[in-house]
Amino acid sequence: MSFSQMVPLMWKGILETLYMTVVSTGLAYVLGIPLGVILIVTDADGVNPIKPVHDVLGVIINVFRSVPFIILLFLMLPVTKALVGTQIGSIAIIPPLTASAAPYIARMVESSLKEVDRGVIEAAKSMGASPWQIVYKVLLPEAKPSLLIGAAIVMTTVLGYTAMAGMTGGGGLGAIAANYGYYRWQMGVMLVATFLLILITQIIQEVWMRSANAIDKRRK
């Protein structure tokens, strides 16, 4: 493959990969943050302990986390078809990516919120703050640096899943590496696609880590 042919192909792959990664991560956070907050609030040491809710939700999250992405992708084919009208292409990978990342995010959020100093929470309680106010005005703001670091981990994980999804018709750089590098033995194309995936991963990590460091009070 010539350079003039490779450039538009790789550019298309980059856009598709970023589309799958950003949209899936965003949707997964819409689901994952509330789930993580519910876990921490209803925990035995939470601001509103409800053991049955915490235990049932924890089991559901653990079940979804235990399913390998490639298997979840195939299991969700009927759901994907119903939601987006197709089972192939970049858009068809959004539902399984979201379903795979959301439980992981819930646990990441739970872990980040648990790092918040109990003294700050007790102070808010003594001032008459409601559970919702403690979550919104204390837990989430105090845990923001940890949440941003978690976002870096989640987004790079989702990026890796998009490459895996390329083997099943998902599009993006993973599909280019598989279709050209593996099936057609064009190793140069595979190496370029791999390099671009690594580069995107490094950029994502750097952006989120710098953002976390910028707002981390402990570093000031």
Rosetta constraint file for C-alpha pairs under 8 A:
AtomPair CA 1 CA 5 HARMONIC 6.37 0.50
AtomPair CA 1 CA 6 HARMONIC 6.55 0.50
AtomPair CA 1 CA 186 HARMONIC 7.83 0.50
AtomPair CA 1 CA 189 HARMONIC 7.85 0.50
AtomPair CA 2 CA 6 HARMONIC 6.19 0.50
AtomPair CA 3 CA 7 HARMONIC 6.22 0.50
AtomPair CA 4 CA 8 HARMONIC 7.44 0.50
AtomPair CA 5 CA 9 HARMONIC 6.62 0.50
AtomPair CA 6 CA 10 HARMONIC 5.98 0.50
AtomPair CA 6 CA 189 HARMONIC 7.62 0.50
AtomPair CA 7 CA 11 HARMONIC 6.07 0.50
AtomPair CA 8 CA 12 HARMONIC 6.08 0.50
AtomPair CA 9 CA 13 HARMONIC 6.25 0.50
AtomPair CA 10 CA 14 HARMONIC 6.09 0.50
AtomPair CA 10 CA 173 HARMONIC 7.09 0.50
AtomPair CA 10 CA 176 HARMONIC 7.87 0.50
AtomPair CA 10 CA 193 HARMONIC 7.06 0.50
AtomPair CA 11 CA 15 HARMONIC 6.31 0.50
AtomPair CA 12 CA 16 HARMONIC 6.20 0.50
AtomPair CA 12 CA 172 HARMONIC 7.28 0.50
AtomPair CA 13 CA 17 HARMONIC 6.01 0.50
AtomPair CA 13 CA 171 HARMONIC 7.05 0.50
AtomPair CA 13 CA 172 HARMONIC 4.11 0.50
AtomPair CA 13 CA 173 HARMONIC 4.60 0.50
AtomPair CA 13 CA 176 HARMONIC 7.00 0.50
AtomPair CA 14 CA 18 HARMONIC 6.08 0.50
AtomPair CA 14 CA 172 HARMONIC 6.32 0.50
AtomPair CA 14 CA 173 HARMONIC 6.22 0.50
AtomPair CA 14 CA 196 HARMONIC 7.78 0.50
AtomPair CA 15 CA 19 HARMONIC 5.98 0.50
AtomPair CA 15 CA 172 HARMONIC 7.35 0.50
AtomPair CA 16 CA 20 HARMONIC 6.19 0.50
AtomPair CA 16 CA 90 HARMONIC 6.37 0.50
AtomPair CA 16 CA 171 HARMONIC 6.57 0.50
AtomPair CA 16 CA 172 HARMONIC 4.73 0.50
AtomPair CA 16 CA 173 HARMONIC 7.66 0.50
AtomPair CA 17 CA 21 HARMONIC 6.07 0.50
AtomPair CA 17 CA 90 HARMONIC 7.94 0.50
AtomPair CA 17 CA 159 HARMONIC 7.27 0.50
AtomPair CA 17 CA 162 HARMONIC 6.63 0.50
AtomPair CA 17 CA 163 HARMONIC 7.99 0.50
AtomPair CA 17 CA 171 HARMONIC 7.50 0.50
AtomPair CA 17 CA 172 HARMONIC 4.60 0.50
AtomPair CA 17 CA 173 HARMONIC 6.24 0.50
AtomPair CA 18 CA 22 HARMONIC 5.80 0.50
AtomPair CA 19 CA 23 HARMONIC 5.88 0.50
AtomPair CA 19 CA 90 HARMONIC 7.81 0.50
AtomPair CA 20 CA 24 HARMONIC 5.80 0.50
AtomPair CA 20 CA 90 HARMONIC 6.27 0.50
AtomPair CA 20 CA 91 HARMONIC 7.17 0.50
AtomPair CA 20 CA 93 HARMONIC 7.06 0.50
AtomPair CA 20 CA 94 HARMONIC 6.14 0.50
AtomPair CA 20 CA 159 HARMONIC 7.97 0.50
AtomPair CA 20 CA 162 HARMONIC 6.88 0.50
AtomPair CA 21 CA 25 HARMONIC 5.93 0.50
AtomPair CA 21 CA 155 HARMONIC 6.72 0.50
AtomPair CA 21 CA 158 HARMONIC 5.91 0.50
AtomPair CA 21 CA 159 HARMONIC 5.50 0.50
AtomPair CA 21 CA 162 HARMONIC 7.05 0.50
AtomPair CA 22 CA 26 HARMONIC 6.00 0.50
AtomPair CA 22 CA 155 HARMONIC 7.63 0.50
AtomPair CA 23 CA 27 HARMONIC 6.16 0.50
AtomPair CA 23 CA 94 HARMONIC 7.18 0.50
AtomPair CA 24 CA 28 HARMONIC 5.93 0.50
AtomPair CA 24 CA 94 HARMONIC 5.36 0.50
AtomPair CA 24 CA 95 HARMONIC 7.43 0.50
AtomPair CA 24 CA 97 HARMONIC 5.84 0.50
AtomPair CA 24 CA 98 HARMONIC 4.96 0.50
AtomPair CA 24 CA 101 HARMONIC 7.97 0.50
AtomPair CA 24 CA 158 HARMONIC 7.71 0.50
AtomPair CA 25 CA 29 HARMONIC 6.14 0.50
AtomPair CA 25 CA 97 HARMONIC 7.94 0.50
AtomPair CA 25 CA 98 HARMONIC 6.63 0.50
AtomPair CA 25 CA 101 HARMONIC 7.12 0.50
AtomPair CA 25 CA 154 HARMONIC 7.45 0.50
AtomPair CA 25 CA 155 HARMONIC 6.21 0.50
AtomPair CA 25 CA 158 HARMONIC 7.05 0.50
AtomPair CA 26 CA 30 HARMONIC 6.43 0.50
AtomPair CA 27 CA 31 HARMONIC 6.61 0.50
AtomPair CA 27 CA 98 HARMONIC 6.19 0.50
AtomPair CA 28 CA 32 HARMONIC 5.69 0.50
AtomPair CA 28 CA 98 HARMONIC 4.78 0.50
AtomPair CA 28 CA 99 HARMONIC 6.97 0.50
AtomPair CA 28 CA 101 HARMONIC 5.76 0.50
AtomPair CA 28 CA 102 HARMONIC 4.41 0.50
AtomPair CA 28 CA 105 HARMONIC 7.29 0.50
AtomPair CA 29 CA 33 HARMONIC 5.52 0.50
AtomPair CA 29 CA 102 HARMONIC 6.34 0.50
AtomPair CA 29 CA 105 HARMONIC 6.65 0.50
AtomPair CA 30 CA 34 HARMONIC 7.26 0.50
AtomPair CA 31 CA 35 HARMONIC 6.54 0.50
AtomPair CA 31 CA 102 HARMONIC 5.90 0.50
AtomPair CA 31 CA 106 HARMONIC 8.00 0.50
AtomPair CA 32 CA 36 HARMONIC 6.04 0.50
AtomPair CA 32 CA 101 HARMONIC 7.96 0.50
AtomPair CA 32 CA 102 HARMONIC 4.58 0.50
AtomPair CA 32 CA 103 HARMONIC 6.12 0.50
AtomPair CA 32 CA 104 HARMONIC 7.58 0.50
AtomPair CA 32 CA 105 HARMONIC 5.06 0.50
AtomPair CA 32 CA 106 HARMONIC 4.40 0.50
AtomPair CA 32 CA 109 HARMONIC 7.62 0.50
AtomPair CA 33 CA 37 HARMONIC 6.10 0.50
AtomPair CA 33 CA 105 HARMONIC 6.92 0.50
AtomPair CA 33 CA 106 HARMONIC 5.82 0.50
AtomPair CA 33 CA 109 HARMONIC 6.27 0.50
AtomPair CA 34 CA 38 HARMONIC 6.09 0.50
AtomPair CA 34 CA 106 HARMONIC 7.58 0.50
AtomPair CA 35 CA 39 HARMONIC 6.24 0.50
AtomPair CA 35 CA 103 HARMONIC 7.92 0.50
AtomPair CA 35 CA 106 HARMONIC 5.37 0.50
AtomPair CA 36 CA 40 HARMONIC 6.34 0.50
AtomPair CA 36 CA 105 HARMONIC 7.39 0.50
AtomPair CA 36 CA 106 HARMONIC 4.05 0.50
AtomPair CA 36 CA 107 HARMONIC 6.01 0.50
AtomPair CA 36 CA 108 HARMONIC 7.46 0.50
AtomPair CA 36 CA 109 HARMONIC 5.08 0.50
AtomPair CA 36 CA 110 HARMONIC 4.74 0.50
AtomPair CA 37 CA 41 HARMONIC 6.00 0.50
AtomPair CA 37 CA 106 HARMONIC 7.76 0.50
AtomPair CA 37 CA 109 HARMONIC 7.10 0.50
AtomPair CA 37 CA 110 HARMONIC 6.50 0.50
AtomPair CA 37 CA 113 HARMONIC 7.97 0.50
AtomPair CA 37 CA 135 HARMONIC 7.57 0.50
AtomPair CA 38 CA 42 HARMONIC 5.90 0.50
AtomPair CA 38 CA 54 HARMONIC 7.43 0.50
AtomPair CA 39 CA 43 HARMONIC 5.99 0.50
AtomPair CA 39 CA 54 HARMONIC 5.56 0.50
AtomPair CA 39 CA 57 HARMONIC 7.35 0.50
AtomPair CA 39 CA 58 HARMONIC 7.25 0.50
AtomPair CA 39 CA 110 HARMONIC 6.48 0.50
AtomPair CA 40 CA 46 HARMONIC 5.71 0.50
AtomPair CA 40 CA 110 HARMONIC 5.66 0.50
AtomPair CA 40 CA 113 HARMONIC 7.13 0.50
AtomPair CA 40 CA 114 HARMONIC 7.26 0.50
AtomPair CA 41 CA 46 HARMONIC 4.51 0.50
AtomPair CA 41 CA 47 HARMONIC 5.27 0.50
AtomPair CA 41 CA 48 HARMONIC 5.41 0.50
AtomPair CA 41 CA 49 HARMONIC 6.39 0.50
AtomPair CA 41 CA 131 HARMONIC 7.70 0.50
AtomPair CA 42 CA 46 HARMONIC 5.52 0.50
AtomPair CA 42 CA 47 HARMONIC 7.07 0.50
AtomPair CA 42 CA 48 HARMONIC 5.31 0.50
AtomPair CA 42 CA 49 HARMONIC 4.05 0.50
AtomPair CA 42 CA 50 HARMONIC 4.67 0.50
AtomPair CA 42 CA 51 HARMONIC 6.45 0.50
AtomPair CA 42 CA 53 HARMONIC 6.86 0.50
AtomPair CA 42 CA 54 HARMONIC 5.46 0.50
AtomPair CA 43 CA 47 HARMONIC 7.94 0.50
AtomPair CA 43 CA 48 HARMONIC 7.51 0.50
AtomPair CA 43 CA 49 HARMONIC 5.16 0.50
AtomPair CA 43 CA 50 HARMONIC 6.68 0.50
AtomPair CA 43 CA 51 HARMONIC 6.58 0.50
AtomPair CA 43 CA 54 HARMONIC 5.99 0.50
AtomPair CA 44 CA 49 HARMONIC 5.13 0.50
AtomPair CA 44 CA 50 HARMONIC 7.30 0.50
AtomPair CA 44 CA 51 HARMONIC 6.70 0.50
AtomPair CA 45 CA 49 HARMONIC 6.75 0.50
AtomPair CA 47 CA 131 HARMONIC 5.78 0.50
AtomPair CA 47 CA 134 HARMONIC 7.98 0.50
AtomPair CA 48 CA 131 HARMONIC 6.68 0.50
AtomPair CA 50 CA 54 HARMONIC 6.25 0.50
AtomPair CA 51 CA 55 HARMONIC 5.94 0.50
AtomPair CA 52 CA 56 HARMONIC 6.03 0.50
AtomPair CA 53 CA 57 HARMONIC 5.96 0.50
AtomPair CA 54 CA 58 HARMONIC 5.91 0.50
AtomPair CA 55 CA 59 HARMONIC 6.27 0.50
AtomPair CA 56 CA 60 HARMONIC 6.36 0.50
AtomPair CA 57 CA 61 HARMONIC 6.16 0.50
AtomPair CA 58 CA 62 HARMONIC 6.10 0.50
AtomPair CA 59 CA 63 HARMONIC 6.15 0.50
AtomPair CA 60 CA 64 HARMONIC 6.46 0.50
AtomPair CA 61 CA 65 HARMONIC 6.13 0.50
AtomPair CA 61 CA 103 HARMONIC 5.17 0.50
AtomPair CA 61 CA 104 HARMONIC 7.93 0.50
AtomPair CA 61 CA 106 HARMONIC 7.81 0.50
AtomPair CA 62 CA 66 HARMONIC 6.09 0.50
AtomPair CA 62 CA 103 HARMONIC 7.39 0.50
AtomPair CA 63 CA 67 HARMONIC 6.81 0.50
AtomPair CA 64 CA 99 HARMONIC 7.87 0.50
AtomPair CA 64 CA 100 HARMONIC 6.96 0.50
AtomPair CA 64 CA 103 HARMONIC 6.53 0.50
AtomPair CA 65 CA 100 HARMONIC 6.83 0.50
AtomPair CA 65 CA 103 HARMONIC 5.94 0.50
AtomPair CA 65 CA 104 HARMONIC 6.33 0.50
AtomPair CA 67 CA 71 HARMONIC 6.74 0.50
AtomPair CA 67 CA 72 HARMONIC 6.23 0.50
AtomPair CA 68 CA 72 HARMONIC 6.23 0.50
AtomPair CA 69 CA 73 HARMONIC 5.99 0.50
AtomPair CA 69 CA 96 HARMONIC 7.66 0.50
AtomPair CA 69 CA 97 HARMONIC 7.75 0.50
AtomPair CA 69 CA 100 HARMONIC 6.36 0.50
AtomPair CA 69 CA 161 HARMONIC 7.31 0.50
AtomPair CA 70 CA 74 HARMONIC 6.64 0.50
AtomPair CA 70 CA 164 HARMONIC 7.58 0.50
AtomPair CA 70 CA 165 HARMONIC 7.46 0.50
AtomPair CA 71 CA 75 HARMONIC 6.15 0.50
AtomPair CA 72 CA 76 HARMONIC 5.98 0.50
AtomPair CA 72 CA 96 HARMONIC 6.51 0.50
AtomPair CA 72 CA 100 HARMONIC 7.43 0.50
AtomPair CA 73 CA 77 HARMONIC 6.56 0.50
AtomPair CA 73 CA 93 HARMONIC 7.69 0.50
AtomPair CA 73 CA 96 HARMONIC 5.30 0.50
AtomPair CA 73 CA 97 HARMONIC 7.84 0.50
AtomPair CA 76 CA 80 HARMONIC 5.89 0.50
AtomPair CA 76 CA 95 HARMONIC 7.87 0.50
AtomPair CA 76 CA 96 HARMONIC 6.41 0.50
AtomPair CA 77 CA 81 HARMONIC 6.07 0.50
AtomPair CA 77 CA 87 HARMONIC 6.25 0.50
AtomPair CA 78 CA 82 HARMONIC 6.24 0.50
AtomPair CA 79 CA 83 HARMONIC 6.12 0.50
AtomPair CA 80 CA 84 HARMONIC 5.94 0.50
AtomPair CA 80 CA 85 HARMONIC 7.16 0.50
AtomPair CA 80 CA 86 HARMONIC 6.89 0.50
AtomPair CA 80 CA 87 HARMONIC 6.26 0.50
AtomPair CA 80 CA 92 HARMONIC 6.12 0.50
AtomPair CA 80 CA 93 HARMONIC 7.92 0.50
AtomPair CA 80 CA 95 HARMONIC 6.07 0.50
AtomPair CA 80 CA 96 HARMONIC 7.52 0.50
AtomPair CA 81 CA 85 HARMONIC 4.61 0.50
AtomPair CA 81 CA 86 HARMONIC 4.80 0.50
AtomPair CA 81 CA 87 HARMONIC 5.50 0.50
AtomPair CA 81 CA 92 HARMONIC 7.59 0.50
AtomPair CA 82 CA 86 HARMONIC 7.84 0.50
AtomPair CA 83 CA 95 HARMONIC 7.97 0.50
AtomPair CA 84 CA 91 HARMONIC 7.13 0.50
AtomPair CA 84 CA 92 HARMONIC 6.51 0.50
AtomPair CA 86 CA 92 HARMONIC 6.07 0.50
AtomPair CA 87 CA 92 HARMONIC 5.22 0.50
AtomPair CA 87 CA 93 HARMONIC 7.95 0.50
AtomPair CA 88 CA 92 HARMONIC 5.38 0.50
AtomPair CA 88 CA 93 HARMONIC 7.54 0.50
AtomPair CA 88 CA 168 HARMONIC 7.75 0.50
AtomPair CA 88 CA 169 HARMONIC 5.46 0.50
AtomPair CA 88 CA 170 HARMONIC 5.85 0.50
AtomPair CA 89 CA 93 HARMONIC 7.04 0.50
AtomPair CA 89 CA 169 HARMONIC 5.89 0.50
AtomPair CA 89 CA 170 HARMONIC 4.59 0.50
AtomPair CA 89 CA 171 HARMONIC 5.49 0.50
AtomPair CA 90 CA 94 HARMONIC 7.14 0.50
AtomPair CA 90 CA 170 HARMONIC 4.97 0.50
AtomPair CA 90 CA 171 HARMONIC 5.27 0.50
AtomPair CA 90 CA 172 HARMONIC 7.15 0.50
AtomPair CA 91 CA 170 HARMONIC 7.91 0.50
AtomPair CA 92 CA 170 HARMONIC 6.99 0.50
AtomPair CA 93 CA 97 HARMONIC 6.06 0.50
AtomPair CA 93 CA 162 HARMONIC 7.71 0.50
AtomPair CA 93 CA 165 HARMONIC 7.06 0.50
AtomPair CA 93 CA 170 HARMONIC 6.00 0.50
AtomPair CA 94 CA 98 HARMONIC 5.98 0.50
AtomPair CA 95 CA 99 HARMONIC 6.09 0.50
AtomPair CA 96 CA 100 HARMONIC 5.96 0.50
AtomPair CA 97 CA 101 HARMONIC 6.08 0.50
AtomPair CA 97 CA 158 HARMONIC 6.87 0.50
AtomPair CA 97 CA 161 HARMONIC 7.35 0.50
AtomPair CA 97 CA 162 HARMONIC 7.90 0.50
AtomPair CA 98 CA 102 HARMONIC 5.89 0.50
AtomPair CA 99 CA 103 HARMONIC 7.33 0.50
AtomPair CA 100 CA 104 HARMONIC 7.23 0.50
AtomPair CA 101 CA 105 HARMONIC 6.08 0.50
AtomPair CA 101 CA 154 HARMONIC 7.20 0.50
AtomPair CA 101 CA 158 HARMONIC 7.03 0.50
AtomPair CA 102 CA 106 HARMONIC 6.17 0.50
AtomPair CA 103 CA 107 HARMONIC 6.49 0.50
AtomPair CA 104 CA 108 HARMONIC 6.29 0.50
AtomPair CA 104 CA 154 HARMONIC 7.79 0.50
AtomPair CA 105 CA 109 HARMONIC 5.98 0.50
AtomPair CA 105 CA 150 HARMONIC 7.93 0.50
AtomPair CA 105 CA 154 HARMONIC 7.02 0.50
AtomPair CA 106 CA 110 HARMONIC 6.14 0.50
AtomPair CA 107 CA 111 HARMONIC 6.08 0.50
AtomPair CA 108 CA 112 HARMONIC 6.16 0.50
AtomPair CA 108 CA 147 HARMONIC 7.59 0.50
AtomPair CA 108 CA 150 HARMONIC 6.32 0.50
AtomPair CA 109 CA 113 HARMONIC 6.11 0.50
AtomPair CA 109 CA 147 HARMONIC 6.52 0.50
AtomPair CA 109 CA 150 HARMONIC 7.81 0.50
AtomPair CA 110 CA 114 HARMONIC 6.21 0.50
AtomPair CA 111 CA 115 HARMONIC 6.71 0.50
AtomPair CA 112 CA 116 HARMONIC 7.39 0.50
AtomPair CA 112 CA 143 HARMONIC 5.80 0.50
AtomPair CA 112 CA 146 HARMONIC 5.58 0.50
AtomPair CA 112 CA 147 HARMONIC 6.07 0.50
AtomPair CA 113 CA 139 HARMONIC 5.93 0.50
AtomPair CA 113 CA 140 HARMONIC 6.96 0.50
AtomPair CA 113 CA 143 HARMONIC 5.67 0.50
AtomPair CA 115 CA 143 HARMONIC 7.14 0.50
AtomPair CA 116 CA 120 HARMONIC 7.60 0.50
AtomPair CA 116 CA 121 HARMONIC 7.92 0.50
AtomPair CA 116 CA 139 HARMONIC 6.48 0.50
AtomPair CA 116 CA 142 HARMONIC 6.29 0.50
AtomPair CA 116 CA 143 HARMONIC 6.19 0.50
AtomPair CA 117 CA 121 HARMONIC 6.95 0.50
AtomPair CA 118 CA 122 HARMONIC 6.13 0.50
AtomPair CA 119 CA 123 HARMONIC 6.07 0.50
AtomPair CA 120 CA 124 HARMONIC 6.35 0.50
AtomPair CA 120 CA 138 HARMONIC 7.46 0.50
AtomPair CA 121 CA 125 HARMONIC 6.29 0.50
AtomPair CA 121 CA 134 HARMONIC 6.91 0.50
AtomPair CA 121 CA 138 HARMONIC 6.93 0.50
AtomPair CA 121 CA 139 HARMONIC 7.66 0.50
AtomPair CA 122 CA 126 HARMONIC 6.15 0.50
AtomPair CA 123 CA 127 HARMONIC 6.42 0.50
AtomPair CA 124 CA 128 HARMONIC 6.66 0.50
AtomPair CA 124 CA 129 HARMONIC 5.53 0.50
AtomPair CA 124 CA 134 HARMONIC 6.58 0.50
AtomPair CA 124 CA 138 HARMONIC 7.65 0.50
AtomPair CA 125 CA 129 HARMONIC 5.21 0.50
AtomPair CA 125 CA 130 HARMONIC 7.32 0.50
AtomPair CA 125 CA 134 HARMONIC 7.63 0.50
AtomPair CA 129 CA 133 HARMONIC 5.69 0.50
AtomPair CA 129 CA 134 HARMONIC 6.13 0.50
AtomPair CA 130 CA 134 HARMONIC 6.19 0.50
AtomPair CA 131 CA 135 HARMONIC 6.28 0.50
AtomPair CA 132 CA 136 HARMONIC 6.07 0.50
AtomPair CA 133 CA 137 HARMONIC 5.48 0.50
AtomPair CA 133 CA 138 HARMONIC 7.33 0.50
AtomPair CA 134 CA 138 HARMONIC 4.99 0.50
AtomPair CA 134 CA 139 HARMONIC 6.20 0.50
AtomPair CA 135 CA 139 HARMONIC 4.81 0.50
AtomPair CA 135 CA 140 HARMONIC 6.01 0.50
AtomPair CA 136 CA 140 HARMONIC 5.80 0.50
AtomPair CA 136 CA 141 HARMONIC 7.34 0.50
AtomPair CA 137 CA 141 HARMONIC 6.32 0.50
AtomPair CA 138 CA 142 HARMONIC 5.89 0.50
AtomPair CA 139 CA 143 HARMONIC 5.98 0.50
AtomPair CA 140 CA 144 HARMONIC 6.01 0.50
AtomPair CA 143 CA 147 HARMONIC 6.06 0.50
AtomPair CA 144 CA 148 HARMONIC 6.15 0.50
AtomPair CA 144 CA 212 HARMONIC 7.46 0.50
AtomPair CA 144 CA 215 HARMONIC 7.81 0.50
AtomPair CA 144 CA 216 HARMONIC 7.97 0.50
AtomPair CA 145 CA 149 HARMONIC 6.37 0.50
AtomPair CA 145 CA 211 HARMONIC 7.81 0.50
AtomPair CA 145 CA 212 HARMONIC 4.44 0.50
AtomPair CA 145 CA 213 HARMONIC 6.92 0.50
AtomPair CA 145 CA 215 HARMONIC 6.39 0.50
AtomPair CA 145 CA 216 HARMONIC 5.57 0.50
AtomPair CA 146 CA 150 HARMONIC 6.14 0.50
AtomPair CA 146 CA 212 HARMONIC 7.13 0.50
AtomPair CA 147 CA 151 HARMONIC 6.15 0.50
AtomPair CA 148 CA 152 HARMONIC 6.51 0.50
AtomPair CA 148 CA 208 HARMONIC 5.96 0.50
AtomPair CA 148 CA 209 HARMONIC 7.20 0.50
AtomPair CA 148 CA 211 HARMONIC 7.15 0.50
AtomPair CA 148 CA 212 HARMONIC 5.49 0.50
AtomPair CA 149 CA 153 HARMONIC 6.65 0.50
AtomPair CA 149 CA 208 HARMONIC 6.24 0.50
AtomPair CA 149 CA 209 HARMONIC 5.95 0.50
AtomPair CA 149 CA 212 HARMONIC 6.25 0.50
AtomPair CA 150 CA 154 HARMONIC 6.13 0.50
AtomPair CA 151 CA 155 HARMONIC 5.93 0.50
AtomPair CA 151 CA 208 HARMONIC 7.08 0.50
AtomPair CA 152 CA 156 HARMONIC 6.20 0.50
AtomPair CA 152 CA 204 HARMONIC 6.44 0.50
AtomPair CA 152 CA 205 HARMONIC 5.34 0.50
AtomPair CA 152 CA 208 HARMONIC 5.47 0.50
AtomPair CA 152 CA 209 HARMONIC 7.18 0.50
AtomPair CA 153 CA 157 HARMONIC 6.14 0.50
AtomPair CA 153 CA 205 HARMONIC 7.61 0.50
AtomPair CA 154 CA 158 HARMONIC 6.18 0.50
AtomPair CA 155 CA 159 HARMONIC 6.08 0.50
AtomPair CA 155 CA 204 HARMONIC 7.51 0.50
AtomPair CA 156 CA 160 HARMONIC 6.26 0.50
AtomPair CA 156 CA 201 HARMONIC 5.81 0.50
AtomPair CA 156 CA 204 HARMONIC 7.11 0.50
AtomPair CA 156 CA 205 HARMONIC 7.49 0.50
AtomPair CA 157 CA 161 HARMONIC 6.38 0.50
AtomPair CA 158 CA 162 HARMONIC 6.31 0.50
AtomPair CA 159 CA 163 HARMONIC 6.71 0.50
AtomPair CA 159 CA 201 HARMONIC 7.50 0.50
AtomPair CA 160 CA 164 HARMONIC 6.58 0.50
AtomPair CA 161 CA 165 HARMONIC 6.08 0.50
AtomPair CA 162 CA 166 HARMONIC 6.30 0.50
AtomPair CA 162 CA 170 HARMONIC 7.35 0.50
AtomPair CA 162 CA 172 HARMONIC 7.27 0.50
AtomPair CA 162 CA 174 HARMONIC 6.64 0.50
AtomPair CA 163 CA 167 HARMONIC 7.46 0.50
AtomPair CA 163 CA 172 HARMONIC 7.17 0.50
AtomPair CA 163 CA 173 HARMONIC 6.44 0.50
AtomPair CA 163 CA 174 HARMONIC 3.76 0.50
AtomPair CA 163 CA 175 HARMONIC 6.86 0.50
AtomPair CA 164 CA 168 HARMONIC 7.74 0.50
AtomPair CA 164 CA 174 HARMONIC 6.35 0.50
AtomPair CA 165 CA 169 HARMONIC 6.80 0.50
AtomPair CA 165 CA 170 HARMONIC 5.09 0.50
AtomPair CA 165 CA 171 HARMONIC 7.53 0.50
AtomPair CA 165 CA 174 HARMONIC 7.07 0.50
AtomPair CA 165 CA 175 HARMONIC 7.53 0.50
AtomPair CA 166 CA 170 HARMONIC 4.46 0.50
AtomPair CA 166 CA 171 HARMONIC 5.16 0.50
AtomPair CA 166 CA 172 HARMONIC 6.41 0.50
AtomPair CA 166 CA 173 HARMONIC 7.28 0.50
AtomPair CA 166 CA 174 HARMONIC 4.47 0.50
AtomPair CA 166 CA 175 HARMONIC 3.76 0.50
AtomPair CA 166 CA 176 HARMONIC 7.49 0.50
AtomPair CA 166 CA 178 HARMONIC 7.03 0.50
AtomPair CA 167 CA 174 HARMONIC 6.88 0.50
AtomPair CA 167 CA 175 HARMONIC 5.76 0.50
AtomPair CA 167 CA 178 HARMONIC 6.14 0.50
AtomPair CA 167 CA 179 HARMONIC 7.99 0.50
AtomPair CA 168 CA 175 HARMONIC 7.92 0.50
AtomPair CA 169 CA 175 HARMONIC 6.67 0.50
AtomPair CA 170 CA 175 HARMONIC 6.62 0.50
AtomPair CA 171 CA 175 HARMONIC 4.94 0.50
AtomPair CA 171 CA 176 HARMONIC 7.35 0.50
AtomPair CA 172 CA 176 HARMONIC 6.54 0.50
AtomPair CA 173 CA 177 HARMONIC 6.13 0.50
AtomPair CA 173 CA 193 HARMONIC 5.57 0.50
AtomPair CA 173 CA 194 HARMONIC 7.68 0.50
AtomPair CA 173 CA 196 HARMONIC 7.92 0.50
AtomPair CA 173 CA 197 HARMONIC 7.14 0.50
AtomPair CA 174 CA 178 HARMONIC 6.20 0.50
AtomPair CA 174 CA 193 HARMONIC 7.34 0.50
AtomPair CA 175 CA 179 HARMONIC 5.82 0.50
AtomPair CA 176 CA 180 HARMONIC 5.70 0.50
AtomPair CA 176 CA 181 HARMONIC 7.22 0.50
AtomPair CA 176 CA 189 HARMONIC 7.58 0.50
AtomPair CA 176 CA 190 HARMONIC 7.20 0.50
AtomPair CA 176 CA 193 HARMONIC 6.93 0.50
AtomPair CA 177 CA 181 HARMONIC 4.90 0.50
AtomPair CA 177 CA 182 HARMONIC 6.66 0.50
AtomPair CA 177 CA 189 HARMONIC 6.54 0.50
AtomPair CA 177 CA 190 HARMONIC 4.37 0.50
AtomPair CA 177 CA 191 HARMONIC 7.74 0.50
AtomPair CA 177 CA 193 HARMONIC 5.82 0.50
AtomPair CA 177 CA 194 HARMONIC 7.22 0.50
AtomPair CA 178 CA 182 HARMONIC 4.87 0.50
AtomPair CA 178 CA 183 HARMONIC 6.35 0.50
AtomPair CA 178 CA 190 HARMONIC 7.37 0.50
AtomPair CA 179 CA 183 HARMONIC 5.26 0.50
AtomPair CA 179 CA 184 HARMONIC 6.61 0.50
AtomPair CA 180 CA 184 HARMONIC 4.94 0.50
AtomPair CA 180 CA 185 HARMONIC 6.47 0.50
AtomPair CA 180 CA 186 HARMONIC 5.53 0.50
AtomPair CA 180 CA 187 HARMONIC 7.72 0.50
AtomPair CA 180 CA 189 HARMONIC 6.44 0.50
AtomPair CA 180 CA 190 HARMONIC 6.82 0.50
AtomPair CA 181 CA 185 HARMONIC 4.97 0.50
AtomPair CA 181 CA 186 HARMONIC 4.46 0.50
AtomPair CA 181 CA 187 HARMONIC 4.81 0.50
AtomPair CA 181 CA 188 HARMONIC 7.18 0.50
AtomPair CA 181 CA 189 HARMONIC 5.69 0.50
AtomPair CA 181 CA 190 HARMONIC 4.41 0.50
AtomPair CA 181 CA 191 HARMONIC 7.88 0.50
AtomPair CA 182 CA 186 HARMONIC 7.11 0.50
AtomPair CA 182 CA 187 HARMONIC 7.46 0.50
AtomPair CA 182 CA 190 HARMONIC 7.49 0.50
AtomPair CA 186 CA 190 HARMONIC 6.74 0.50
AtomPair CA 187 CA 191 HARMONIC 6.12 0.50
AtomPair CA 188 CA 192 HARMONIC 6.25 0.50
AtomPair CA 189 CA 193 HARMONIC 6.15 0.50
AtomPair CA 190 CA 194 HARMONIC 6.05 0.50
AtomPair CA 191 CA 195 HARMONIC 6.05 0.50
AtomPair CA 192 CA 196 HARMONIC 6.21 0.50
AtomPair CA 193 CA 197 HARMONIC 6.29 0.50
AtomPair CA 194 CA 198 HARMONIC 6.27 0.50
AtomPair CA 195 CA 199 HARMONIC 6.11 0.50
AtomPair CA 196 CA 200 HARMONIC 6.10 0.50
AtomPair CA 197 CA 201 HARMONIC 6.14 0.50
AtomPair CA 198 CA 202 HARMONIC 6.25 0.50
AtomPair CA 199 CA 203 HARMONIC 6.25 0.50
AtomPair CA 200 CA 204 HARMONIC 6.17 0.50
AtomPair CA 201 CA 205 HARMONIC 6.20 0.50
AtomPair CA 202 CA 206 HARMONIC 6.08 0.50
AtomPair CA 203 CA 207 HARMONIC 6.11 0.50
AtomPair CA 204 CA 208 HARMONIC 6.28 0.50
AtomPair CA 205 CA 209 HARMONIC 5.97 0.50
AtomPair CA 206 CA 210 HARMONIC 5.97 0.50
AtomPair CA 207 CA 211 HARMONIC 6.20 0.50
AtomPair CA 208 CA 212 HARMONIC 6.13 0.50
AtomPair CA 209 CA 213 HARMONIC 6.15 0.50
AtomPair CA 210 CA 214 HARMONIC 6.05 0.50
AtomPair CA 211 CA 215 HARMONIC 6.65 0.50
AtomPair CA 212 CA 216 HARMONIC 6.07 0.50
AtomPair CA 213 CA 219 HARMONIC 7.14 0.50
AtomPair CA 216 CA 220 HARMONIC 7.22 0.50
